Amino acid sequence: MLTSKTPRIDLHGEEVALCYALVNEFLNDNFKMGNKEVVIVHGKSTNILTNEVHKILKSHKLVHKYYLNNWNLGETIVILK
């Protein structure tokens, strides 16, 4: 369940090339802290960041599942293993 305390990273304005390092570090840190659910904010304008984030999540070893937030399509909710 998402709350105001759910960890999140905001990638607005970041370069696509930097996304892999930022997302990877964010997921690894939250896994180590025992967080099971996190949010990645990527925006929804051109889907460039959305596609890149989903590509990273698809192959990340710590990701159980991920999906777009139905209430805000500019966010992806990630469930960690």
Stockholm file with secondary structure:
# STOCKHOLM 1.0

chainA/1-81         MLTSKTPRIDLHGEEVALCYALVNEFLNDNFKMGNKEVVIVHGKSTNILTNEVHKILKSHKLVHKYYLNNWNLGETIVILK
#=GR chainA/1-81 SS CCCTTSCEEECTTCCHHHHHHHHHHHHHHHHHTTCCEEEEECCSSSSHHHHHHHHHHHHCTTEEEEEEETTEEEEEEEEEC
#=GC SS_cons        CCCTTSCEEECTTCCHHHHHHHHHHHHHHHHHTTCCEEEEECCSSSSHHHHHHHHHHHHCTTEEEEEEETTEEEEEEEEEC
//
